[in-house]
Amino acid sequence: MIEIANMLKIKRLRSVLLAGSIVFGLSALALIATPALFNQLLGLTTDAALEWAMRMIGITLVALAGNMFSVSTRGSEASVIFSGRVMLVSAFGLGVLTLLLPEVLTWFAIAYAAVGFGFSGAYAWALFGRRSNK
């Protein structure tokens, strides 16, 4: 029974990591290609320095998305569990930091925070959720 529960946990985590890699990959492309638009949607006043910083974050997200994809499709069980734990905390932190924007929150900022909290919840479900009785 424990083996079946562990296999289900790994399968869930792989799915969440794969979905997260897609979302982060799309965010990365948006940050690299259109940082001014991304800043505007977040309610930030954009300038060349902030756009450069957003592109740097975008490049970092490319690396994160690639690693998440790799772990989700090729990682050992231990690396999948470790990555799931790291991403649970990181996704929650993304949500919190987005809500702490030093500007009035826009609809996009709230939605972006919700995505972070949603992924954090998905990782918690994958790691700690009950096994199906099917």
N, C-alpha and C positions, 0 to 999 in steps of 0.2 A: 504493500500500500504506500509506503514512504517513497519508493521508487517512482510510482505513478504520479504522486503529488509533486515530486521534484521535476519530473518530465513535463508536467503541465506548467509549472512555474517557469521553466526554461523556455517553453514554447511561447508563453505569454510575453516574457521579457524580450525574446527575439522579435516578436511582432511589434511591441511598443518601440523598441530600438529602431526597427526598420521604418516605422511611421515617423518617428522623431528625426531620423536622418533625412527623410524627404522634406519635412517641414523646415528643418534647419538649413538644408541645402537651398530651398527656395528663398528663405530669408537672406542667406548669404548672397545669392545672385542679386536680389533687390538692393542689398546694402552696397554691393560693388558697382552695380549699374546705375542706380538712381538714389544716391545717399541724400540728396536734397529733398526729394519727394518723401523718403522715409522720415527724415527729420521733420518735415512739414506735417506729415500725418501724426507724428508724436507730439506736435505742438511746440517744437523747438525752433528757435531762430537759427537758421543755418548760415554758415560761413565756410570758407575754404578749409580752415583747420578742423572744424567739426566734420565736414564731409570726408576729409582725409582719415580722421579717426574712425568714422563709420565704415569706410572701405577696409581699414585694418581689421575691424571687428568682423567684417564680411569674409575676409581671407581666413581668419581664425575659425569662423563657422564652417568654411569649406573643409578644413582639417577635421573639425569635430564631426561633421556630417559623414565624411569619409570613414572615420574611425567607427562611428556608430553603425554604419552600413557593414563594415568589415566584421565587427564583433557580432552583429545580428545574423550574418550569413555564414561566418567561418569560425567564430570564437568558441573556445572551450566552455563547458558549463560554468567553471569557476570565473572566467572572464566575463561571461554574460551576467552572472549574478553581481559581480563587482561593478560592472558598468551600470547596471540597473540601479544599484544603491547610489552611485555617484550622480547619476542623472536624476534620481528622485529629489535629491537635495538641490542640485543645480537648477532644475526646472522650477522648483519652488522659489529659489532665489531670484530667478529671472522674473517671475510674477511679482515678487515683492519689490524688486528694484524698479520695475516698470511703473508700479503704482507710486513710487517715490520720486517720479520725474519732478524737476524743479519748475514745472509749469502747470497750468490748469490741465487736467486730464481730458484728452480727446476720446472720441468713440474708438479710435484705432488703438490708443494706448490701453484702454480698458480691455479691448478684445485681445490685444497682444499679451496682457497680463493673464487673461483667462486661458489663453493657450498654454502659457507656462504652468499655471495651476492645474489645468486639465492633464497635461503630461505628467506632472508630479503625482496626481491622483492615479493615473494609469500605471505608473511605475509601482505605486503603493499596492494597487490591486494585483498587479502581476507578482509582486514579491510576497505579499501577505494575504492575498485573497484565498477564500476557501476553494477547495477542489470540488469540481462538479461531480455529482453522484451518477452521472451517465456512464 
